[in-house]
């Protein structure tokens, strides 16, 4: 009787060890990778001159700024990006406090633009997208049209 119970216990215990304890593993069907969390809780800093290269030429073209206005605008942009980096690098304050400071920085920058631009131009500047993604889409569409026409 003891041998039968021991045999049944051994049989059930072997099934327990055969199962995967931690669920579906990498490489198996049904595996879902864990979510990626941003390592930094803080907003990343910007390279002021790279951002200036993105914003300045398009703004000069749209608003047709002369050399004097161009230099003032360039100074305002550099000051904005440097202040942005100072706010972001300050790890003593909370994330929400930094975000509010960044919003205030943006408001102050828009107010300082009133020296050079009219209110309509300021609205246009705020609505402008400097990411450059639209240009790539346009190029792709043009290539597709060209290939379809041939």
N, C-alpha and C positions, 0 to 999 in steps of 0.2 A: 504494500500500500504506500509506504514511504517512497519507494522507487518510482511509482507511477506519479505521485504528486511532484516529486523532484524532476521527473522527465517533463511534465506539463509546465512547471515553472520555468525550466530551462528553455522550453520551446517558446513560451511567451516572451521571455526576456531577450531572446535572440531577435525577435521581431521589433522590439523596442529599440535596440541598438542599430537596426538596419534602417530605421527612419531618419530623415534629416532633422536634426534638432533645431536648426536655425532657419528652417523654411527653404524656399527656393534659392539656389546659389547662382552665382555669376556663370553665365554660359548655358544655363538651362532655360527651357521654355517657360515663360511667365515671369522671368526676372525683371524687376523694375529697379533701376539704379537709385540710390539715395539722392535726395535733392541737394543741389550745390548751394551752399550759403556763402554770402560775401564774407571774406575773411576780415575785412575792415568794416567797422560799423560807421566809419566816417566817410564823408564825401572826398573824393580824390582831388588832388591839386591839378592845376592847369599849367601848361607852359605858356607864358604870356605872349611870347613872340610867335609861337605857332598859331595861337588863337588870333593874334593880330593879323597874320598872313591870310587867315580865312575871312575875317570880317572887313578889313580895311579896303581891299580892292573893289569888292562888290558894293560897299557903301559909297565909295568915291564915284563909282560909275552911276549908281542910281540917283544920288543927290547932286551930282556934278559940282563937287567941292573944288575951290581953288586951292593953291598951295598953302596959304595961311590957314584956311579952315581945315585943310587936311592935317596940318601939324597939330592944331588944337584938338581935333578929333582923335588923332593918334595918341596924344597925351592923356586924354580922357579915358580911352580904352585901356592903355597901359596901367593907369591908376586903378581902374576898375578891376583888372585881372590881378594886380598885385594885392589889392585889398581882399579880393576873393581868396587868394592863397593864404593870406594872414588869418582870415576867419576860419578856413578849413583846417589849417595846421594847429589851431588852438584846441588842444585836446582837453583842456581844463573844464570847458563848458559842455553842456549836454548837446546831443544831436539836434534837438528841437530848438535850442537857443541859437545854435549856429545857422540852422535853416531860416530862422526869423531874421538873423543878422544879414544873411544873404539876400533875403527879400528886401530888407531896408537898403542894402547896398544897391540893388537893382533900381529901387525907387529914386535914390539919390542920383544915380547915374542918368536916369531918364530926365530928372530935373536939370542936371548939368548940361544935357544936350540942348536945352532951350537957348543956350548962348549961340549956337551955330545954326540949328535947324528950326523950321517952323513947326507948329503943332501937328499939322498934317504929315510932315516928313518924319516927325518923331513917332507917330502912330505907325507909319510905314516901316520904320526901322524896327520897332518892337515886334511887328508881325513877320519880319523877314526871317527866313530859315537859312542858316549858314552851314548846314551839315554837308551839302554837296551831293546828296543822294538823288535829287531830282535830275541833275545833269546826267548822271549815269543812266537813269531810266530813259531819258530822252534819247541818249546815244543808242541804247539798245533798240528802242522803237524805230529810230531812223535806220539802223542796220537791218532790222527785220523788214521794213518797208522796201529798202533797197534790194534785199535778197528776193523778196516776193515779186518785185517788178521785173527782175531779170528773168 
